[in-house]
Amino acid sequence: MLNDATILVTGGTGSFGHAFVPMTLARYNPKKIIIFSRDEMKQWDMAKLYGDDKRVRFFIGDVRDRDRLYRALRGVDFVVHAAATKIVPTAEYNPFECVKTNVNGAMNVIDAAIDCGVKRVVALSTDKASSPINLYGATKLASDKLFVASNSYGGEHGTRFSVVRYGNVMGSRGSVIPFFLSIKDKGVLPITDPRMTRFMISLEQGVELVWHAFEDMEGGEIYVKKIPSMTITEIANVAAPEARHDIVGIRPGEKLHEQMIGPEDAPHTYEYPQHFKILPAIHNWSASPVRIKDGVKVAEGFTYASDNNPHWMTEAELGAWITSNAAKIGAI
């Protein structure tokens, strides 16, 4: 589907973009991948990685700027919407800045995609959008709702929208693994709560789920990858086996366990070998055979959370992953 296509990635200089671009160039050989972001230095640095490859283009812009998006999306076939204000404390202290990017920006992407005739849009979401307790999660829930509902307004071009939701990306900049590795020589690691659990997904798995969404989507689906969990203490044990743990308490807006599917979504959720799909409740789309395909409806009251997950990553598996990915942990 992505062969010889023009693809635009909002927030494309972030962790996701750094994985998506080389993987998609290698697998699909698209006509063009456009990196749309507002940080010129990150674009400058990223451009060095691709030399004279004419398939990779860079476009300075902000999803808050509706007119700039219209210019950027002319002739684009597929969009991955990865731009977001996502650091939880930043959102709490700068609430409307988060709203302007995550909610207003989402609506700008939707309007521009429909009016410019984009074929399909996949928006990246987060576990924090499921039963949100912080502003970041609330804005991403609003964003998810916008993208789902926008399938009612696809217009003559039939633009389709879906969402991909996943949790903690292993090794991404600002996440717990590079943080623990950066301070392990101090001999003490701050642990919020020893009971805390987190989902573990690699950037590569995130990219593959986006590819699957583009291939599978009819419009309005929220795709949730099946991934393993770990406790925060297990992650700490692997990152710094000799370090002492200092219990510091849960930070404002932080959950003890991640949740990607809540009980309210269960009536519209279907299970597949590698993922779940939350189907739209509106327009009776959750009963649509073309969306359900070969899915099996989950049980009443079903939840998918990091503490009730049937799949767990061992310390040995995480250690092997850290060893094989040491060069890029925390770099993007």
Number of C-alpha atoms within 10 A of each C-alpha: 10 19 13 13 17 19 26 26 26 25 22 28 28 21 18 23 22 16 19 21 20 15 15 18 17 9 10 13 16 18 15 21 26 21 26 27 22 18 14 14 10 13 20 12 11 18 17 9 11 14 9 9 10 10 16 20 15 20 20 13 21 19 26 18 14 18 13 17 24 17 13 21 24 14 13 20 21 25 24 25 23 22 25 23 19 18 11 19 16 14 19 16 11 13 15 14 15 24 22 17 22 26 25 20 23 27 20 19 25 25 17 21 28 25 16 20 20 26 18 25 29 27 25 23 25 22 24 27 24 23 17 18 14 18 24 27 23 19 28 27 21 17 25 28 16 17 25 22 19 21 19 16 14 22 13 9 14 16 25 27 32 29 29 23 23 26 23 19 21 21 25 21 17 13 14 19 23 21 17 21 17 13 15 18 12 10 12 16 24 16 19 18 17 16 12 18 23 22 27 20 19 18 19 13 16 22 19 15 20 22 16 13 24 24 12 14 20 19 28 29 27 27 27 25 21 21 20 16 25 21 22 18 19 16 21 24 18 20 24 21 12 14 18 16 17 13 12 12 11 13 12 11 15 15 16 16 17 25 25 24 23 15 16 14 21 19 17 20 29 23 17 15 9 10 14 23 28 23 26 23 16 11 10 10 18 21 13 13 10 12 21 22 11 11 16 14 18 16 12 13 11 16 19 20 20 26 20 14 17 12 14 17 16 16 17 10 12 18 15 13 14 20 11 11 12 13 9 13 20 19 13 15
